[in-house]
Amino acid sequence: MIKEIHQDADQRMDKTIESFRHDLAKVRTGRAHPSLLEHIMVPYYGVDTPINQVASISVQEGRTLLLQVFDKGAIQATEKAILMSDLGLTPSVAGQVMRINLPPLTEERRKELIKVVKGEAENARVAIRNIRRDANSTLKDLEKEKEITEDELRRAEDDIQKLTDSKVAKIEEVLGEKEKELMEI
């Protein structure tokens, strides 16, 4: 029973770290990356459709995204969706091809983005601590019901704490990588 609780907490913590990485991918660095546009939805024939289902996205040179729109009728809607996004990007349209030049980040904007990234990291740490709390609560319930001994409870709580510490360290590692990436010129 203790092993299952530990495995469940481990899996949930891993999902939290993956979610954190996914959130960080949306934070723009100085380089162009197709995942920057991933969250944009295009109104395509009355249905909000992910942009990657309306156009193919590739990187051209270091700071330019190239979108090849599949349907001529979706060009205007795709352009409008990009303009309305919170990314502050302006596409230039030539036929069925769109180019999006990413301007270099200013020092001030880099610092703002680092604050955003640190906030995301704190949210991930809180989520991991909540998973620890849930696991410990389940273990205490088992001890109250006399399914495990007090010594087993202490050992299991120590194991959960070690797991928590390792996962928080992983978040710090991912955060450090993103900060370094953001400060690159």
Sequence and secondary structure as in RCSB ss.txt:
>XXXX:A:sequence
MIKEIHQDADQRMDKTIESFRHDLAKVRTGRAHPSLLEHIMVPYYGVDTPINQVASISVQEGRTLLLQVFDKGAI
QATEKAILMSDLGLTPSVAGQVMRINLPPLTEERRKELIKVVKGEAENARVAIRNIRRDANSTLKDLEKEKEITE
DELRRAEDDIQKLTDSKVAKIEEVLGEKEKELMEI
>XXXX:A:secstr
 HHHHHHHHHHHHHHHHHHHHHHHHTS  SS  GGGGTT EEEETTEEEEGGGTEEEEEETTTEEEEEES GGGH
HHHHHHHHHSTT   EEEETTEEEEE     HHHHHHHHHHHHHHHHHHHHHHHHHHHHHHHHHHHHHHTTSS H
HHHHHHHHHHHHHHHHHHHHHHHHHHHHHHHHH  
